[in-house]
Amino acid sequence: MTTLKMPKVDNNTLKDKNKIVKDLGEFTDKKNILFEIEELKPYETDGLTAYKQTPLVVVLPENKKEVSQILSYCNKNNLKIVPRGAGTGLSGGSLPLADCVLLSLGKFNKILEVDYKNRCVVAQPCVTNLSITEAVQENNFYYAPDPSSQLACSIGGNVAENSGGVHSLKYGATTNNLLGIEVVLMDGTIVKFGGKTFDSEGYDFLGLMTGSEGLLGVITEVTVKILKSPENVKAALVGFPTIEDAGNCVSQIIADGIIPAGMEIMDKALTKATNDFSKAGYPVDAEAMMIVELDGTELEVNELIKKVELIAKKNNCSSIKISKTKEERLKFWAGRKAAFPACGVLAPDYMCMDGSIPRSKLAEVLKEITKLSKKYNLPVANAFHAGDGNLHPLIMFDANDEESLRKTEEFGAEILKYCVKVGGALTGEHGVGIEKRELMCEAFNNNDIQQQLNIKIALDPSSLLNPGKVYPILRKCAEEGRVHVHGGKTKFPDIPRF
Ligand SMILES: Cc1cc2nc3c(=O)[nH]c(=O)nc-3n(C[C@H](O)[C@H](O)[C@H](O)COP(=O)(O)OP(=O)(O)OC[C@H]3O[C@@H](n4cnc5c(N)ncnc54)[C@H](O)[C@@H]3O)c2cc1C
């Protein structure tokens, strides 16, 4: 992970820039093609800001026919293409390549249909996650997966990353709330998977495309489920003297058969930073803080809150505050949702890791992270989607210091390896992108990876769609008909940082 290798830059493509710009003008209005350096700059990174690369050209198609023509053109002319939604991804999935056409879905920003009878919304991919809830909330409906970035991130990006949020514990991640998609494949073919029904015949291509990180196709339309808003919602803010107590409390709540709408833990460092930032009224002296949200009928919620209080007390909690009003509950969450930006006061930069672990391993993994923090001499703050076992250690560093970035990457890699070691996974929701690409071999053996790559080859034989992401691929598969897992022998130029 320390030296990031990317697919070899094709110098002929760089030389052909003017021709490519002219050719793209055949498929979409010229105003939708950006090629001057100052126009390209805003697209050179995503939420993983440690890496930057200016693309060759950016194209913003206006409809699926244009997307299809552009992909077909790139396919015929051996041009790499990187799809991009809102660019909030934290694993570098939409990081451009120097010789790529960056395909921004920015103009696909309309809600196409609100269908209450079938309880779904049909939207273009660059509609923001929050806009879907906003479109239906006056009728007491909402879209359940709620990433903290929901104000900005796109629903197409959510599908590509299988994004989750604090409410995924009870209502599932994107994959559990997705009914259908329209996708343009690399050769320009437009296909639909799923629709408005809960299941469809044939292979589960909808499942395959969800979380495919822009490697298998470009999503041009999304149909998602909407849910009726619960009658009653309450949240509890609970402080604990140790992380172990908080972890045990989470496990006990689940073991007792309670599935809260959300259940989050933050460690002391992050609780303090977020409280200073958002004045959420958090117990700043506690070693760990938990927010638990219960929803349902009034009777049900009151009953569940009592049970949670009892379990928290049995696990030595030092404080409990129950929300009395909707405003108070939203204030509890506002702090958690602003946890990442709040880290801005702790260090010039932070890198947000995203591992998944069995809930019972929380205390063990956090102890290991503290040990590693000392080893690398880099502070860390931890947020945890505790119910789902999804851990977000935020490593504080200085991106202007090359050595600090190198140490951060090594530290992050060690955390993720440890997550795999205790039976977890490299990612809970942020995807693999470039960030965890070289770690895929920790989680999968060569056969596993090869089988996954065979699917990629079937849909994109020349590996032109978002190459260099997710899999440690280092050469075009078309040349040999197979994709080879990186053996460390082939050298490609490093992608420039900053
Ligand atoms: C402050 C902050 C908080 C966050 N909190 C959460 C959180 O709580 N939960 C969570 O899951 N994530 C979170 N994220 C990560 C990020 O917001 C999600 O991964 C989100 O789904 C990315 O959407 P995007 O539109 O920004 O996609 P981008 O960053 O533009 O792209 C992400 C990936 O999807 C691909 N892609 C995008 N659009 C398409 C498309 N239409 N067709 C095919 N491929 C496409 C890209 O090629 C890339 O590989 C957070 C990020 C930030 C900055």
The ligand as a Tripos MOL2 file, in Angstrom:
@<TRIPOS>MOLECULE
LIG
   53    58     1     0     0
SMALL
NO_CHARGES

@<TRIPOS>ATOM
      1 C1        -17.6260   12.8130    5.3230 C.3       1 LIG1
      2 C2        -17.9420   11.4980    4.6510 C.ar      1 LIG1
      3 C3        -18.7670   10.5910    5.3100 C.ar      1 LIG1
      4 C4        -19.0670    9.3530    4.7120 C.ar      1 LIG1
      5 N1        -19.9040    8.5060    5.3640 N.ar      1 LIG1
      6 C5        -20.2320    7.3270    4.7920 C.ar      1 LIG1
      7 C6        -21.1210    6.4320    5.4660 C.ar      1 LIG1
      8 O1        -21.6370    6.6950    6.5310 O.2       1 LIG1
      9 N2        -21.3920    5.2550    4.8410 N.ar      1 LIG1
     10 C7        -20.8700    4.9310    3.6230 C.ar      1 LIG1
     11 O2        -21.1610    3.8450    3.1110 O.2       1 LIG1
     12 N3        -20.0300    5.7670    2.9750 N.ar      1 LIG1
     13 C8        -19.6990    6.9490    3.5160 C.ar      1 LIG1
     14 N4        -18.8530    7.8130    2.8620 N.ar      1 LIG1
     15 C9        -18.2530    7.3950    1.5600 C.3       1 LIG1
     16 C10       -19.0170    7.8470    0.2940 C.3       1 LIG1
     17 O3        -19.8430    8.9600    0.5400 O.3       1 LIG1
     18 C11       -19.8300    6.6830   -0.2940 C.3       1 LIG1
     19 O4        -18.9620    5.6540   -0.7140 O.3       1 LIG1
     20 C12       -20.7150    7.1020   -1.4780 C.3       1 LIG1
     21 O5        -21.5620    6.0530   -1.8730 O.3       1 LIG1
     22 C13       -19.9290    7.5330   -2.7080 C.3       1 LIG1
     23 O6        -20.8560    8.1280   -3.6010 O.3       1 LIG1
     24 P1        -20.3460    9.1870   -4.6890 P.3       1 LIG1
     25 O7        -21.5150    9.6090   -5.4990 O.co2     1 LIG1
     26 O8        -19.5980   10.2760   -4.0430 O.co2     1 LIG1
     27 O9        -19.4070    8.2600   -5.5530 O.3       1 LIG1
     28 P2        -17.9520    8.5420   -6.1350 P.3       1 LIG1
     29 O10       -16.9920    8.8620   -5.0450 O.co2     1 LIG1
     30 O11       -18.0410    9.5040   -7.2570 O.co2     1 LIG1
     31 O12       -17.6060    7.0970   -6.7270 O.3       1 LIG1
     32 C14       -17.4690    6.0030   -5.8740 C.3       1 LIG1
     33 C15       -17.2820    4.7390   -6.7370 C.3       1 LIG1
     34 O13       -18.4790    4.4610   -7.4330 O.3       1 LIG1
     35 C16       -18.2750    4.4800   -8.8470 C.3       1 LIG1
     36 N5        -19.4540    5.1310   -9.4000 N.ar      1 LIG1
     37 C17       -20.0100    6.3100   -9.0280 C.ar      1 LIG1
     38 N6        -21.1280    6.5420   -9.7440 N.ar      1 LIG1
     39 C18       -21.2740    5.4980  -10.5890 C.ar      1 LIG1
     40 C19       -22.2310    5.1550  -11.5800 C.ar      1 LIG1
     41 N7        -23.2800    5.9340  -11.8410 N.pl3     1 LIG1
     42 N8        -22.0580    3.9950  -12.2750 N.ar      1 LIG1
     43 C20       -21.0110    3.1750  -12.0130 C.ar      1 LIG1
     44 N9        -20.0870    3.4510  -11.0820 N.ar      1 LIG1
     45 C21       -20.2190    4.5980  -10.3740 C.ar      1 LIG1
     46 C22       -16.9670    5.2260   -9.0660 C.3       1 LIG1
     47 O14       -16.2990    4.7660  -10.2250 O.3       1 LIG1
     48 C23       -16.2020    4.8650   -7.7990 C.3       1 LIG1
     49 O15       -15.5830    3.6120   -7.9550 O.3       1 LIG1
     50 C24       -18.5300    9.0420    3.4310 C.ar      1 LIG1
     51 C25       -17.7180    9.9660    2.7690 C.ar      1 LIG1
     52 C26       -17.4180   11.1730    3.3680 C.ar      1 LIG1
     53 C27       -16.5470   12.1450    2.6200 C.3       1 LIG1
@<TRIPOS>BOND
     1     1     2 1
     2     2     3 ar
     3     2    52 ar
     4     3     4 ar
     5     4     5 ar
     6     4    50 ar
     7     5     6 ar
     8     6     7 ar
     9     6    13 1
    10     7     8 2
    11     7     9 ar
    12     9    10 ar
    13    10    11 2
    14    10    12 ar
    15    12    13 ar
    16    13    14 ar
    17    14    15 1
    18    14    50 ar
    19    15    16 1
    20    16    17 1
    21    16    18 1
    22    18    19 1
    23    18    20 1
    24    20    21 1
    25    20    22 1
    26    22    23 1
    27    23    24 1
    28    24    25 2
    29    24    26 1
    30    24    27 1
    31    27    28 1
    32    28    29 2
    33    28    30 1
    34    28    31 1
    35    31    32 1
    36    32    33 1
    37    33    34 1
    38    33    48 1
    39    34    35 1
    40    35    36 1
    41    35    46 1
    42    36    37 ar
    43    36    45 ar
    44    37    38 ar
    45    38    39 ar
    46    39    40 ar
    47    39    45 ar
    48    40    41 1
    49    40    42 ar
    50    42    43 ar
    51    43    44 ar
    52    44    45 ar
    53    46    47 1
    54    46    48 1
    55    48    49 1
    56    50    51 ar
    57    51    52 ar
    58    52    53 1
@<TRIPOS>SUBSTRUCTURE
     1 LIG1         1 GROUP 0 **** ****
